[in-house]
Amino acid sequence: MANASRIKVGIIGSQFQAMCHAEAFKAISSDAEVVAIASPTPGHAKKLADRYGIPRVFTDYRDMLELPDLDAVTIAAPNYLHAQMTIDIANAAKHVICEKPLCMNLAEADRMIAACRAKGVLLMYAEELFFTPKYVRAKQMADEGAFGKVYLVKQCEKHFGPHAEWFWNMDLAGGGAVMDLGCHGIAFCSWFLGRPRVKTVYAQLNTHVHSDKTRGDDEAICIIEFEGGAVGMVENSWCRRGGMEDRIEVYGEGGVTYANLHMGNALPTYSEYGYGYAVEKAPTTKGWTYPVFEEFWNYGFPQEMLHFVNCIRGKEQLQATAQDGRAALEVIFAAYASAAKGCKVPLPFQSGAARPIDLWLQA
Ligand SMILES: NC(=O)c1ccc[n+]([C@@H]2O[C@H](COP(=O)([O-])OP(=O)(O)OC[C@H]3O[C@@H](n4cnc5c(N)ncnc54)[C@H](O)[C@@H]3O)[C@@H](O)[C@H]2O)c1
């Protein structure tokens, strides 16, 4: 199965991230093919299937899992479904590619990991920042010693709020900006520094703009103290006007580097009349805008999926694991606890809460 010429993939979900997955697999079509897609809303999966030439369409993902020739399934569904879907996929003996955040709580994470281990399938955590070309370049330089001892890594991801309703509903999402976007930055800082142990977490969370539609945080600053002294600073927002911002700063005693995913790759553009598409979540294409090119490649989605496909083939060692997702989730729990208490929270952090946000809302 795993060494077959092209890895056969099924996608769960048919909207935003499912499209990113389909696009990524299209870019690596000599290595993998999407053979099926499942999504409950009638017509939605069919629409994506038609666009990407996906032959099989299901409304119930469990029916898709019965396909005998499926090697792996990607999960591009709301957060509260990740755990059950992962367990169902593992039980069907398929490899799992799970979107971020890994799931709703640490008990779920442990069950997902155990189910995949029991069935001998890979649980791949789709953290594309580990594959984003600009960020990979920054890490390469850091690992070559360009900046000497790195003492501060910052990652920031901001926009004006998610595109789909369920993100605003804390029962379905589990948390606000620090969970939705911070999971990227938290995992990134850890990965960049070589995954040192997290000592403490401090977070400042607010709901500045969107309290009419969510109880979740829409603005978040999270400071992570790592063993060895380095600090990670993760800034997230669902309040930031003007489209998507995704950038890093790396400071060492011997140097510094900055990378802005969107601006450095964009074409500074002025248009009186507007045009089709600028960049993810941009509200307009009139006036000054910063259209990107090769957007999926610049995010790292095809590179990420190629790595996962090569892991399934046994050609590469998994670089984005369920453990990375679990570790980010533990920091997210600590961040909500910190914001509630107004002080640093030490790790390891344990909580029986069903969702990270509960630690903040119930304080
Ligand atoms: N890596 C990234 O940069 C990134 C970006 C966006 C979203 N995501 C993650 O991807 C996941 C999906 O987010 P999205 O933006 O695509 O959301 P979305 O609302 O655009 O799409 C969600 C999809 O899940 C489907 N779905 C809902 N219930 C389902 C069920 N029971 N069975 C099967 N499918 C079901 C919906 O029909 C829809 O197609 C989330 O976990 C989100 O955090 C990751």
The ligand as a Gaussian input file, in Angstrom:
#p B3LYP/6-31G(d) Opt

LIG

0 1
 N       -3.583000      25.330000       8.423000
 C       -4.232000      26.448000       8.231000
 O       -3.655000      27.480000       7.950000
 C       -5.728000      26.445000       8.361000
 C       -6.477000      27.464000       7.758000
 C       -7.875000      27.428000       7.895000
 C       -8.477000      26.417000       8.619000
 N       -7.718000      25.455000       9.204000
 C       -8.332000      24.395000      10.013000
 O       -9.043000      23.534000       9.126000
 C      -10.234000      23.062000       9.739000
 C      -11.421000      23.421000       8.831000
 O      -11.483000      24.845000       8.730000
 P      -12.096000      25.555000       7.449000
 O      -11.554000      26.926000       7.453000
 O      -11.916000      24.716000       6.260000
 O      -13.640000      25.588000       7.859000
 P      -14.862000      25.696000       6.853000
 O      -16.024000      26.084000       7.672000
 O      -14.479000      26.537000       5.686000
 O      -15.060000      24.195000       6.349000
 C      -15.421000      23.187000       7.264000
 C      -15.838000      21.965000       6.506000
 O      -16.093000      20.912000       7.432000
 C      -17.264000      20.236000       6.979000
 N      -17.903000      19.505000       8.049000
 C      -18.637000      19.979000       9.077000
 N      -19.145000      18.944000       9.785000
 C      -18.700000      17.812000       9.190000
 C      -18.913000      16.436000       9.442000
 N      -19.632000      16.009000      10.464000
 N      -18.349000      15.544000       8.601000
 C      -17.596000      15.956000       7.567000
 N      -17.370000      17.242000       7.270000
 C      -17.924000      18.160000       8.092000
 C      -18.136000      21.367000       6.465000
 O      -19.176000      20.843000       5.671000
 C      -17.112000      22.163000       5.688000
 O      -16.945000      21.619000       4.409000
 C      -10.295000      23.716000      11.114000
 O       -9.822000      22.834000      12.086000
 C       -9.375000      24.919000      11.000000
 O       -8.771000      25.287000      12.211000
 C       -6.366000      25.447000       9.068000

